[in-house]
Amino acid sequence: MNEEFQICIECHEEKVLEDFPIDRRAKTGYKKVCKSCFNEKYKDRNKKVVSPEKVIKEYLNEQVPEVFKALSIQSIAEERDFMQVFIESIQPKAEFINIVNQYKSKNS
């Protein structure tokens, strides 16, 4: 069996052609980046963007469910958006930034 090899332009390792994604436009018929480097490079591109409101609601529901419940009831009773009630309830606004940063570091 005569295997052909190619060098990955990311990891600079020589690998068999089967380790490279197919690219019909390339001369060799394969991309210049191996599958493992390609997957590593593009693994985050399909992640969905999460809205700040969802992040805040999840954080409050997990960490302080009684506050989340109170804010939810207040927003329904006053027929206002949850985020409006939440923003008005935090003093000072730096607390909001702290909550978001804690949630980001926890989920990173």
Buried (B, 14 or more C-beta within 10 A) or exposed (E): EEEEEBEBEBEEEEBEBEBBEEEEEEEEEBBBBBBBBBEEEEEEEEEEEEEEEEBBBBBBEEEEEEEBEBBBEBBEEEEEEBBEBBEEEBEEEEEBEEBBEEBEEEEE
